[in-house]
């Protein structure tokens, strides 16, 4: 029912019309966010080298890390020597937020961002950590955030998917497509993967060039026959969500043949806009292109877009085990200008006030060295931030200990997910799906809305 009402803009009370926020609907209360873009830094972005400045690390550099309790390391880092950040930190904006030199462009946007300074997770292993940040559980088999949003609110338009995923072209993240799954929710709510930098962004959307015998007329006839056969089959197997999703995917594919080429064509943007996203520079061109496509998707009615930075594996991501000084700057530089450009572009287009931007990663890094200059996994502390719809720019909530080792005021994925759903007009405790005898929800039995960073 929610999906059907969402298609027609009939969710919640629509008697108060005027601002863009008034038109956002909502499942349980008036929404502030109409759409969401999540930027996921795959591999574990180092909090103490980006946004969580710790002067104590400068003083203790090279000494044995001794917090007064047992210290563990995923890969068994020998010595546990405290390591200062090799990057200079400075205060920025009216809020005075500390930002390292790896993010010179984002540093100019801090007054629009609300920082979650004490994120924490239950694991320091990539696969379970990525599952937890995306689905709320460390084990596979549970729907991700985008699938829950699709299930709860339905689509805004008929000619584009509700939930779009843009992986890093160098490879899928840890867990592969498990991070985008609908799990036990109807299959139609899983993420649609778009490879924005590929010659074929959506696989099998159009016939291969070699298939000269396929014409628009023959394809239309084939689709009509396929629809008839599918409907007959569905009548015999009613209630099979897999078959329903397959039929819906075929119908969506037919509509995408008309809408997707235009939405994916960034050449339609002005040269100034392309430069804003960094399409004129090799380090930023690829990620910037995906962000620009994401904005075009959101602008045309896609409700949730997830953009990944970094592939799974030991390299080409934020998993800086070897040398933080040489590994972090390139990956940070690839996203810094494009993300700042996205924020500025959303503002210029009047989309910032009803678009929620989420920056996240699966865990942080240790304040001591691995080898000579790397950092190991740290599930005890990391940083995320929010911007846009309903967010109090310049705010920050939570803190870590003096080393950035453990969160003093832990914020879990449950709290982040509850806050995102709240801004979309959803009560996270009421969005449930009956499965295996239990009313399952994204936040399990946890979660609170982080009102400290909301307007």
Secondary structure per residue as TSV (DSSP state, phi and psi in degrees):
chain	resnum	aa	ss	phi	psi
A	1	X	-	360.0	-41.7
A	2	X	H	-60.8	-41.1
A	3	X	H	-63.9	-42.6
A	4	X	H	-65.1	-43.5
A	5	X	H	-67.1	-38.0
A	6	X	H	-62.5	-36.7
A	7	X	H	-59.0	-34.0
A	8	X	T	-104.5	12.6
A	9	X	T	64.9	32.7
A	10	X	-	-106.8	8.7
A	11	X	S	-74.2	140.5
A	12	X	S	61.4	-169.8
A	13	X	-	-84.1	124.3
A	14	X	-	-113.4	27.7
A	15	X	-	-78.7	-19.2
A	16	X	-	-103.5	103.2
A	17	X	-	-116.5	141.0
A	18	X	S	170.4	-72.6
A	19	X	S	-83.1	168.0
A	20	X	T	-62.4	-34.6
A	21	X	G	-64.4	-30.2
A	22	X	G	-64.3	-21.5
A	23	X	G	-96.6	6.2
A	24	X	-	-81.1	-10.3
A	25	X	-	65.2	-146.1
A	26	X	-	141.0	150.4
A	27	X	S	-84.8	-40.0
A	28	X	S	-120.6	-22.8
A	29	X	S	-156.4	170.8
A	30	X	-	-60.7	129.0
A	31	X	-	-87.7	148.5
A	32	X	S	-100.7	-27.4
A	33	X	-	-105.6	134.4
A	34	X	S	-95.7	-28.8
A	35	X	E	-151.5	164.2
A	36	X	E	-135.4	139.3
A	37	X	E	-123.8	121.9
A	38	X	E	-107.8	128.2
A	39	X	E	-107.1	111.4
A	40	X	E	-107.9	118.4
A	41	X	E	-90.4	98.0
A	42	X	T	-77.4	126.4
A	43	X	T	122.9	-18.0
A	44	X	-	100.6	84.9
A	45	X	-	-69.7	133.9
A	46	X	-	-73.0	115.0
A	47	X	G	-67.8	-36.4
A	48	X	G	-80.9	-0.5
A	49	X	G	-118.0	8.0
A	50	X	T	-129.5	-67.3
A	51	X	T	-123.6	-11.3
A	52	X	-	-111.4	84.6
A	53	X	-	-72.7	128.1
A	54	X	-	-128.4	96.4
A	55	X	H	-58.2	-26.6
A	56	X	H	-60.8	-30.1
A	57	X	H	-67.1	-31.9
A	58	X	H	-65.3	-41.8
A	59	X	H	-71.8	-33.1
A	60	X	H	-98.2	5.8
A	61	X	T	-53.9	126.3
A	62	X	T	89.9	-13.4
A	63	X	S	-86.6	160.5
A	64	X	B	-64.7	132.0
A	65	X	-	-74.7	116.6
A	66	X	-	-137.2	90.3
A	67	X	-	-83.5	2.4
A	68	X	S	90.1	10.1
A	69	X	S	-149.7	173.8
A	70	X	-	-60.8	134.9
A	71	X	-	-113.8	128.6
A	72	X	-	-121.3	155.8
A	73	X	-	-138.0	139.6
A	74	X	T	-59.0	-45.5
A	75	X	T	-102.1	11.1
A	76	X	-	69.9	45.4
A	77	X	-	-57.1	125.0
A	78	X	S	-82.1	138.3
A	79	X	S	91.0	-33.8
A	80	X	-	49.7	52.8
A	81	X	B	-84.6	127.4
A	82	X	B	-58.1	137.6
A	83	X	-	-130.1	121.7
A	84	X	-	-72.1	162.0
A	85	X	-	-73.0	135.2
A	86	X	S	-77.5	-0.2
A	87	X	S	-109.5	142.6
A	88	X	-	-74.9	137.7
A	89	X	E	-107.1	142.4
A	90	X	E	-140.3	155.7
A	91	X	E	-81.2	144.2
A	92	X	E	-138.1	153.5
A	93	X	T	71.2	174.9
A	94	X	T	-67.3	-26.4
A	95	X	T	-77.2	-15.2
A	96	X	T	70.9	31.3
A	97	X	E	-71.9	132.4
A	98	X	E	-75.1	129.4
A	99	X	E	-138.4	139.5
A	100	X	E	-80.9	168.3
A	101	X	G	-69.0	-8.8
A	102	X	G	-74.9	-13.0
A	103	X	G	-124.4	63.5
A	104	X	T	-65.0	-32.0
A	105	X	T	-80.4	-45.0
A	106	X	G	-63.6	-28.7
A	107	X	G	-57.8	-30.9
A	108	X	G	-79.4	-1.3
A	109	X	G	-112.9	5.0
A	110	X	G	-61.4	-26.0
A	111	X	G	-72.4	-9.6
A	112	X	G	-99.8	-6.0
A	113	X	E	-106.5	147.7
A	114	X	E	-115.3	117.4
A	115	X	E	-91.9	135.5
A	116	X	E	-102.9	97.6
A	117	X	E	-84.7	-7.8
A	118	X	E	-133.3	47.0
A	119	X	E	-64.4	146.9
A	120	X	-	-147.9	152.9
A	121	X	-	-135.4	168.6
A	122	X	S	-89.5	2.3
A	123	X	-	-147.2	158.3
A	124	X	-	-124.0	30.5
A	125	X	S	-114.0	136.2
A	126	X	H	-54.7	-53.6
A	127	X	H	-57.3	-58.6
A	128	X	H	-60.1	-36.3
A	129	X	H	-64.7	-41.5
A	130	X	H	-67.8	-40.7
A	131	X	H	-58.1	-45.5
A	132	X	H	-63.3	-43.9
A	133	X	H	-70.1	-23.8
A	134	X	H	-97.4	-33.6
A	135	X	H	-118.2	-14.7
A	136	X	S	90.2	1.1
A	137	X	S	-134.4	147.7
A	138	X	S	-82.9	-12.0
A	139	X	S	-101.8	154.3
A	140	X	S	-72.1	167.6
A	141	X	S	104.2	10.7
A	142	X	S	-124.1	147.7
A	143	X	-	-68.0	147.8
A	144	X	-	-85.6	171.5
A	145	X	H	-55.1	-48.4
A	146	X	H	-60.8	-38.2
A	147	X	H	-66.4	-41.4
A	148	X	H	-62.9	-40.4
A	149	X	H	-65.3	-42.2
A	150	X	H	-61.6	-44.4
A	151	X	H	-63.8	-41.6
A	152	X	H	-76.2	-36.3
A	153	X	H	-114.5	-17.0
A	154	X	-	73.3	-173.6
A	155	X	-	-92.1	157.8
A	156	X	S	-92.0	-26.0
A	157	X	-	-138.9	164.1
A	158	X	S	-96.0	-16.2
A	159	X	S	-102.1	3.5
A	160	X	S	-139.0	154.7
A	161	X	-	-64.8	159.4
A	162	X	S	-79.6	-35.8
A	163	X	E	-129.0	114.4
A	164	X	E	-116.8	139.9
A	165	X	E	-122.4	133.5
A	166	X	E	-121.5	94.7
A	167	X	-	-70.5	165.1
A	168	X	-	-66.9	131.9
A	169	X	T	-63.5	-16.0
A	170	X	T	-76.0	-10.5
A	171	X	-	152.0	160.1
A	172	X	-	-69.7	156.8
A	173	X	-	-74.2	179.9
A	174	X	T	-54.9	143.9
A	175	X	T	76.1	-2.6
A	176	X	G	52.5	-127.2
A	177	X	G	-80.4	-1.2
A	178	X	G	-62.4	-23.2
A	179	X	G	-73.6	-16.7
A	180	X	G	-110.8	12.1
A	181	X	-	-77.1	153.5
A	182	X	-	-93.9	-10.4
A	183	X	T	49.9	-120.0
A	184	X	T	-85.7	-3.0
A	185	X	S	-73.0	160.8
A	186	X	-	-51.4	140.2
A	187	X	G	-60.5	-24.8
A	188	X	G	-61.6	-15.4
A	189	X	G	-93.2	2.0
A	190	X	S	-73.1	160.9
A	191	X	-	-71.0	141.7
A	192	X	E	-92.2	118.4
A	193	X	E	-83.3	127.0
A	194	X	-	-123.0	124.3
A	195	X	-	-99.3	87.2
A	196	X	T	-62.3	-27.2
A	197	X	T	-91.0	-4.0
A	198	X	S	-87.2	156.7
A	199	X	S	-64.9	-26.3
A	200	X	S	-123.3	84.3
A	201	X	S	-57.7	-35.6
A	202	X	S	-119.6	116.9
A	203	X	T	-61.0	134.4
A	204	X	T	61.4	22.8
A	205	X	S	-71.9	-34.9
A	206	X	S	-122.0	153.7
A	207	X	-	-63.8	151.5
A	208	X	-	-63.9	153.1
A	209	X	T	-60.4	-26.1
A	210	X	T	-73.4	-17.9
A	211	X	-	-86.4	70.1
A	212	X	T	-66.0	-22.3
A	213	X	T	-75.3	-12.8
A	214	X	-	-87.7	117.3
A	215	X	-	-115.3	164.1
A	216	X	H	-53.8	-38.0
A	217	X	H	-69.2	-45.6
A	218	X	H	-67.1	-34.9
A	219	X	H	-67.0	-40.0
A	220	X	H	-63.2	-41.5
A	221	X	H	-65.3	-41.1
A	222	X	H	-63.5	-40.3
A	223	X	H	-66.2	-38.2
A	224	X	H	-64.8	-43.0
A	225	X	H	-65.2	-43.0
A	226	X	H	-60.7	-42.0
A	227	X	H	-62.2	-41.5
A	228	X	H	-63.9	-44.5
A	229	X	H	-65.3	-40.4
A	230	X	H	-65.2	-40.6
A	231	X	H	-64.2	-40.3
A	232	X	H	-64.0	-41.7
A	233	X	H	-66.0	-40.5
A	234	X	H	-63.8	-34.6
A	235	X	H	-61.7	-29.5
A	236	X	H	-84.6	-22.0
A	237	X	S	-127.7	57.3
A	238	X	T	-65.0	142.5
A	239	X	T	89.3	-1.8
A	240	X	-	-83.5	102.1
A	241	X	H	-65.3	-26.3
A	242	X	H	-65.3	-42.2
A	243	X	H	-69.3	-41.9
A	244	X	H	-60.1	-42.8
A	245	X	H	-65.8	-36.3
A	246	X	H	-64.5	-43.8
A	247	X	H	-62.6	-44.9
A	248	X	H	-63.0	-35.9
A	249	X	H	-68.3	-37.9
A	250	X	H	-63.9	-43.3
A	251	X	H	-65.5	-40.5
A	252	X	H	-64.0	-40.2
A	253	X	H	-60.1	-40.3
A	254	X	H	-63.1	-40.8
A	255	X	H	-71.1	-35.1
A	256	X	H	-65.1	-28.0
A	257	X	H	-59.6	-25.9
A	258	X	H	-94.7	-39.0
A	259	X	H	-91.3	-34.2
A	260	X	H	-63.9	-45.2
A	261	X	H	-55.0	-41.4
A	262	X	H	-68.7	-42.7
A	263	X	H	-66.0	-32.2
A	264	X	H	-88.0	-6.8
A	265	X	-	-86.9	91.4
A	266	X	G	-74.1	-12.0
A	267	X	G	-64.6	-17.3
A	268	X	G	-73.7	-15.5
A	269	X	S	-78.6	154.8
A	270	X	-	-66.5	158.9
A	271	X	H	-61.3	-36.5
A	272	X	H	-63.8	-40.6
A	273	X	H	-67.3	-42.2
A	274	X	H	-61.6	-39.6
A	275	X	H	-68.7	-33.9
A	276	X	H	-59.1	-36.6
A	277	X	T	-87.7	-2.5
A	278	X	T	85.4	21.3
A	279	X	T	-71.4	-10.3
A	280	X	T	-93.5	4.4
A	281	X	S	-128.0	137.2
A	282	X	H	-60.3	-43.4
A	283	X	H	-63.2	-30.3
A	284	X	H	-107.8	-9.3
A	285	X	H	-59.2	-45.6
A	286	X	H	-69.2	-52.8
A	287	X	H	-65.5	-37.1
A	288	X	H	-61.7	-38.5
A	289	X	H	-62.5	-44.3
A	290	X	H	-64.7	-38.4
A	291	X	H	-66.2	-39.0
A	292	X	H	-66.7	-41.3
A	293	X	H	-62.3	-40.0
A	294	X	H	-60.4	-44.2
A	295	X	H	-62.4	-40.5
A	296	X	H	-64.5	-36.9
A	297	X	H	-64.7	-47.3
A	298	X	H	-61.2	-41.0
A	299	X	H	-62.6	-28.3
A	300	X	T	-99.2	6.5
A	301	X	T	113.9	2.0
A	302	X	-	-69.2	135.1
A	303	X	-	-86.7	-36.6
A	304	X	E	-139.2	123.8
A	305	X	E	-123.6	130.8
A	306	X	E	-116.1	124.4
A	307	X	E	-117.1	125.7
A	308	X	E	-102.3	140.6
A	309	X	E	-116.6	115.5
A	310	X	S	105.1	136.7
A	311	X	-	-94.1	169.1
A	312	X	S	-73.0	155.4
A	313	X	S	115.2	-175.1
A	314	X	S	-81.2	-7.2
A	315	X	S	-144.9	175.6
A	316	X	S	60.5	37.8
A	317	X	S	-158.1	-162.0
A	318	X	S	-97.0	15.2
A	319	X	-	-90.9	78.9
A	320	X	-	-90.9	70.3
A	321	X	-	-76.4	-35.3
A	322	X	S	-79.0	-57.7
A	323	X	B	-153.8	105.5
A	324	X	H	-62.7	-30.4
A	325	X	H	-70.7	-31.3
A	326	X	H	-102.1	-23.4
A	327	X	H	-90.8	-36.8
A	328	X	H	-72.6	-45.9
A	329	X	H	-54.5	-43.5
A	330	X	H	-64.6	-43.6
A	331	X	H	-70.5	-35.6
A	332	X	H	-67.2	-41.5
A	333	X	H	-64.3	-29.7
A	334	X	H	-68.7	-23.0
A	335	X	H	-111.4	-18.9
A	336	X	H	-59.2	-59.9
A	337	X	H	-65.1	-43.4
A	338	X	H	-60.0	-41.0
A	339	X	H	-67.6	-43.3
A	340	X	H	-60.2	-39.2
A	341	X	H	-63.9	-40.4
A	342	X	H	-59.1	-47.1
A	343	X	H	-60.4	-43.6
A	344	X	H	-67.2	-39.1
A	345	X	H	-67.0	-42.4
A	346	X	H	-59.5	-40.3
A	347	X	H	-64.1	-46.7
A	348	X	H	-62.5	-29.9
A	349	X	T	-94.8	3.2
A	350	X	T	73.3	20.4
A	351	X	-	-100.2	-11.7
A	352	X	G	-64.2	-34.3
A	353	X	G	-75.0	-16.3
A	354	X	G	-128.0	17.2
A	355	X	E	-117.3	127.9
A	356	X	E	-97.4	126.3
A	357	X	E	-107.4	128.6
A	358	X	E	-122.8	127.0
A	359	X	E	-112.6	122.2
A	360	X	E	-147.0	166.5
A	361	X	E	-151.1	171.6
A	362	X	S	-86.9	-25.7
A	363	X	-	-169.7	-177.7
A	364	X	E	-107.0	-156.6
A	365	X	E	-125.9	163.8
A	366	X	-	-81.4	151.2
A	367	X	S	-79.5	-2.8
A	368	X	B	-111.1	166.1
A	369	X	-	-85.0	150.5
A	370	X	B	-111.8	123.4
A	371	X	T	69.0	-126.3
A	372	X	T	-104.9	-32.3
A	373	X	B	-144.3	9.9
A	374	X	B	-95.9	175.6
A	375	X	-	-132.6	138.1
A	376	X	-	-88.0	173.9
A	377	X	E	-64.1	146.8
A	378	X	E	-143.2	105.4
A	379	X	T	-80.9	-7.1
A	380	X	T	-81.5	-17.5
A	381	X	-	-162.2	133.8
A	382	X	E	-161.5	174.6
A	383	X	E	-121.2	143.2
A	384	X	E	-135.7	169.2
A	385	X	E	-148.4	159.6
A	386	X	E	-126.9	155.2
A	387	X	E	-154.0	157.1
A	388	X	E	98.7	-134.1
A	389	X	T	-56.8	118.0
A	390	X	T	75.6	4.8
A	391	X	B	-98.2	137.8
A	392	X	-	-87.0	99.9
A	393	X	T	-60.0	140.4
A	394	X	T	85.9	-3.9
A	395	X	-	-83.0	163.4
A	396	X	E	-151.2	144.4
A	397	X	E	-134.9	138.1
A	398	X	-	89.5	162.3
A	399	X	-	-154.4	160.5
A	400	X	B	-107.9	174.0
A	401	X	-	-69.7	-178.4
A	402	X	T	-63.7	-17.9
A	403	X	T	-102.6	-8.5
A	404	X	S	73.6	27.6
A	405	X	S	-91.1	-45.0
A	406	X	S	-132.5	146.2
A	407	X	B	-76.6	131.8
A	408	X	S	-83.3	-30.1
A	409	X	S	-125.8	79.9
A	410	X	-	-59.2	135.5
A	411	X	B	-117.4	119.1
A	412	X	-	-99.7	170.1
A	413	X	H	-56.2	-30.8
A	414	X	H	-60.0	-41.6
A	415	X	H	-69.8	-41.5
A	416	X	H	-62.6	-46.4
A	417	X	H	-65.0	-40.4
A	418	X	H	-61.1	-38.3
A	419	X	H	-69.8	-42.7
A	420	X	H	-61.8	-46.8
A	421	X	H	-62.5	-40.1
A	422	X	H	-58.3	-44.6
A	423	X	H	-66.8	-23.7
A	424	X	T	-87.7	3.6
A	425	X	T	86.3	24.4
A	426	X	-	-119.9	131.3
A	427	X	-	-83.3	115.3
A	428	X	T	-63.7	-21.9
A	429	X	T	-81.7	-16.5
A	430	X	T	-103.9	-11.5
A	431	X	-	-86.0	98.3
A	432	X	-	-130.7	163.4
A	433	X	E	-143.9	127.1
A	434	X	E	-74.8	120.6
A	435	X	E	-148.5	127.8
A	436	X	T	50.4	42.6
A	437	X	T	81.1	8.2
A	438	X	E	-133.8	147.7
A	439	X	E	-83.9	95.8
A	440	X	E	-79.0	149.7
A	441	X	-	-146.2	163.3
A	442	X	T	-59.1	-40.3
A	443	X	T	-93.7	12.7
A	444	X	T	55.1	-117.7
A	445	X	T	-116.0	22.9
A	446	X	-	-122.0	-169.5
A	447	X	-	97.7	138.6
A	448	X	-	-142.5	150.9
A	449	X	-	-74.1	130.1
A	450	X	-	-83.8	77.0
A	451	X	G	-68.9	-15.3
A	452	X	G	-62.7	-23.2
A	453	X	G	-111.5	10.3
A	454	X	B	-102.6	153.9
A	455	X	-	-76.9	360.0
